[in-house]
């Protein structure tokens, strides 16, 4: 009887410890951590790990997460998180923990609607529209896509490029996926890689970064 009471108290203690932490791989957890303005610096850190080196974020402001349909027949879209950088760039963060048919098309739809919101009437046809970065955090492999081997890291990026030269003519819409299930490094391995990168990293100029596939991406412990 005494042993059972001790085991019960131990189980309750473990449960209390578990409840102290938020699972960010849930919609509620993601919004509680990264969607809280008091944690803005945490969201900025997340963006800067994922974004290319020449597009680091210094500050952000949170934006509405819903864009209505343009007509009565169009669907409205609702993002998990949406924010804007100081230079007008939009960032969308979406969590996906299960396989969904045509998921890539859905991401392009979301990013396109946000990009269209950047246009302004009476701009003299300048079309100075800030780029949109759609970031998908995936708990599964990116399905229905011709993907690279695990050695290529956990981050993949899709945008408009010239097919032969692979050059990006301009920054418009970027769809970036982070396949979290590919993350296999231990905490100790990450610390070693971080220390090594301090001696091997080099500054990438904006033209070089824009026109180079993977653009010197920091695959941050991704393999």
C-alpha angles and dihedrals in degrees: 000000000000090000091052091052091050091049091049092052090047091051091050090049092052090048091052091051092050092050090057089073131066122224103229090193088080127076091241093048094046092051093043092055106030100023095057111097089216087065095048091124090057091055090047090053090051092051093048092053091053104035124083115269096254092055103058116156122232099177139357140194122212118245134198112282097216130074115186123226115271092230136018088264098051124090120243116228131219123198128205091228134359128179141159131227126225091264094052098261113148123223124196121190117195127179119212120182101168138045115269128186113251091004093155091055090051090054092050090049092052093048093045093053091050090048091052089053087063093065119095131207114243095022091139089248090289092133093202092169118168114236122256124224114200111195118193118195105203128194090190135047116283098263128211091021133109096244133188126247120278089256089070092071137246099284124079128175133203127191142134111299135163104256098226104037096029088222122149108228093200140344110265120131124002122186112196125184127198111197101202095186088068090062103105105150120117123233090255092052091050091052091051092048091048092053091047093050090059088068100036104041120104134191114264117210118227097248091047093048094046096052101038117090110244085008097226089305115192102234088197102210092326097130 
